[in-house]
Amino acid sequence: MQNPEFPSDIYAVESHIKLHGFETGDALIEVSPRKDECTLRTEDITEAITQHKDKLRLVMFSAVNYFTGQYFDIPAIAETCRRYGIYFGLDLAHAIGNVPLQLHDWDVDFATWCSYKYLNSGPGGVSGIFVHEKHHGSNLPRLAGWWGNNEKKRFLMLKNFEPMTGAEGWQQSNAPILSMAAHRAALEIFDEVGIEALRKKSIALTGFAEQLIIHSRTYERGILEIITPAKAEHRGCQLSLRVKENGREFFNTLLMQNIICDWREPDVIRIAPVPLYNSFEDVWKFSRALEQIA
């Protein structure tokens, strides 16, 4: 896993480790940025996989890191895992609806995500899963659930679990209908606009925000530092700003001006100029707010 990683991912992995009778310290390998660096290098990730290839069963990664906004080189990591016969799974919580994804072509074994962030389906929205088609007919162990059973036999109340073909066979329960209505409306917008068009605007918006920030007085005075990668291909629409002085007060000042950002301990403000509903004017107003704080 990457370090830092979102806590829920750590909880899930650690609980599975313990469930199978192993100790976290023995079974969990984390890859951290180099000294005085904020983001991970692809070669360090693939080197860690190669180094531990004989005892690795699964590589689990977030496609976009929640803290830094780094978008990882998923094809390179997947190719390394495939070379050594290691399963590769992704958490797409900060990637789905944010960056284009080709999970099948990249040979990702499985992925999971929430729909309430960039997919705009609201808090508590349904999650999604991807299982590569090469596993659809496999007998991989799974935690069987009601909605994963053969839908033609589901209400026959039979004891033996017969999984649905594809990712549906890993479902645990039926989806909440009311929140699914909002989810469907959100996905229809994505289908209409297209992720490639959104990505094009996302790169422009985020690049505009970056330039305004680095030319602001707060940046020039050393109060702010952008820890998200500078290259567009290595990030989504997120910029993580490390605040060197009075970070929480800085964040609260923005909030009082109706600028909705996100605070992450100990010193980072996350901003996300989302292409579906943020404009270049919004980004400009944010930069003006930074100048006023300075």
N, C-alpha and C positions, 0 to 999 in steps of 0.2 A: 504494500500500500504506500501511497504518498504521504508525506508529512510536511505541512499539516493536512489533515483530512477532516471532513465533516463528521462530527461526533456520532451521528446515527449510523454511518458506515462502519465506524470503529465498533460500535455496540453490536451490530449485526455480525461482523466477522468474528469478534471475540466470543460471542455467544455460540457460534457454530464451532469454533475451535474447542470450547469447553464441552459442547454437546458430544463431540467425537472423542473426548477423553484426553485431549492434549492441553498443555500449558501455553498461554499466550506468549510468554517470553521465549519459548522454544519454537513455536509454530508460526509466529507473525514476523515478517520482515518488512521494515519501513525504509523508504528511500527519501532522504532529506536533501535540501539544497546545499551547495558547497558553502564554506565559511564566507561570510560577508555577501552572500547572494540570496535573493528572495525567491527565485524560481528554480525549477529542476531542469537539468540538461538531459536531452534525450539519450545521449551516450551513457550517462550515469544510470538511467533507468534500465537500458538494455544490458549494460554491464552487470548490474545487480542480478538480473534474470539469468544471464549466462553463468555468473559465479555460483548461483544456487540451483542450477538447472536439475541436478540429480535428486534434489529433495523437494522441489516445488511442484505442487499439484494445481494451484490456482494463482493467477495474478488478477487482483481486483483493483481497479483504478477509477477515479472520476475523470471524465473526458475534459471537463473544465474545472479547475480548482476553485472552490468557493471563496477562498481568502484572497488569492492573488489575481484571479481571473485568467490564469494561464490555460491556454488550449493546447493540449498535448498532441504529439505526433502519433495518433492512434494507429495508422497503418504500420509504422516502424515497430511499435510495441507488439502489435498483433503478429507481425512476421517473425519476431524473435520468439514469441511464445509458440507459434506453430512449428518453428524449426526444432524445438525441443519437446514437442508433444504436451505442452502445458495449456490448460484451459485459461481463457482470457475473458473476464467479465467487466462490464462498465456500469458506473452510475452516471446517468445522463441528466441529473437534476438541473445542472446549470448549463447544459449543452442543448437539450431538446428545444426546438423553437428558436434557438439562438444562433447556431451554426449548422451548415449542411452536414449530413451524416450519411455514410454508405456502409452500414454495419455488415450487410451480407457480403459485399465486395471486399471489405477489409478483413473478412473472416473472423469477426468477433463471435465468440461462442454464445454469449448471452448479454443482455443489458436490461436495466430497469430504470425507471424515472418517475418523477411526480409531474403533475400537469398544472399545478397552480402558479408556477413561476412564469417562464417565458411563454408557455402555452395559454396563460391567461384564463384558466378554468376556475379560479377561485380557491380560497382556503379549504383544505380537506378534499380537494378534487381527486378523482380516481387516478391510480397509478397505472403505468404501462410496463409491459415487458416485451423483450425480443429474445427469441431462441433461434439460433441458426438452423436452417433446414436440415443440415447434416445430422442434427440430433433429434429430428422429429420422430423417427422410428426407433430410437434407442431405448434401452432399458435402464437409463440412468436413474439412480435413486432420487426420489422426490418426496416432498411433504404433500400428500394428496389432499385435495379439497373438493367440496361439493360441486363447484362450478367447473372443475377440470375434468369431470367425468363425462363420458359419452352422452351427449345431449339427447340422443334417441332413446337412451335407457335410463336417463337421470331419474325419472319419476317412477320407475319400476321398483325402486328401493332395494336393489340388489346389493349384496355385501361386497363383491369383488370390484375393485376400482379398475375401470377401463378408460385410460386417458384419451382425451381428444387429441387429434393430430395437430401438431404445431405448438405454438406458444400457448394456445388455449388450454392445453393439457396441464399447464402449471398454475392455472387460476385457482384461487382458494375459495372465493365466494362471489355471489352476484354483485354487480356494480350498483351504486346508489343512483336511482333513476333521476332524481331532481338535479343533482350535480352533473350527471351525464348530459343533461339537456344544455347546460352552460358549456360543457366541454365540447359538445357537438357544434354549437354556434361558434366557438373559438376556432375549432379546426376547419370549419368551412371558410373562415377568413384566410387562414393559412393556405388552403387549397386555391382560393381565388387569387391571392397575391403571389404566392410561390416563395419558397425559402431562398432561392437564388436572388430574387429582387430585394428581399428583406436583407440579405447578407450584404448586398452592394450598398444599400443605404446605411446599414449598420457600420460598415467600414468607414464611410464618409463622416457619419455623425461622431463616431468615437474618435476618429482622427482629428476632427474639428475641435472636439472637447480637449483632446490632448494638447493641441497647439495653443489654445487659449489658456490652458492651465500653466504650461511651461513659460508662457510670456506674462503671467500674472505677477503681481508684487509678492504675493504669498509664496510663490515658488522661488522667485528670485532672492527672497530673503531667507530661503532655506527652511521655511515652515512646513512646506509640503514636499513629499517625494512620491512619484508614481512608481509603484512596485509591480504593476502589470507589464508584461513584455511589450516592447515598442513596436514589434513587427505585427502587422494586421493578421497574418496567418497564424499567429501564436496567441490570439485572444479573440473573445467574442465582443459583445457590446459593453463589457464591464471595464471600468478603471478603478483600481484600488489605490487610495491615496493615504500614505502614511503621514500622520500629523505629528510634528516634532514637539509642539508646545500646546498644552491645554487642549488636547484632542477632543475630549467630550464637550467642552464648552464651545469649541469650533463647530462641532456637529449640531449642538443645540441652537446655535445662532442661525445656521442654515435652515433648520427645522422651523424656527420662528418666522422665517420668510417664506414658508410653504414650499420649501425645496425638500422633497422626500428622498433622502438617501438612506444608507444603512450603516450602523455602527458595529464594528467588530473589535472586541478586545484583543490587544490592549490599546491600539493606537491607529486603527485603520477605518477610513470612511470609504464605503463602496458606492460608486455611482454607476448608473446603467442607462445610457440614452437609447431606449428601446425603439427600433425603427417603425413599429406599427403605430405608435401614438406619441412619440416625442419628435420635436421639430428642431431645426437649426436655431430657431429663435429661442427655444427652451434652453439649449446649450449656451447661447449667448447670455441669457439672463443669469444662468448659473455662474458664468465667468464674472459677470458684474457683481454678483453677491460675494465672490471671493475677493474682489478688489475692495469692497466695502469693509470686509472683515480685516483686511490688511491695514 
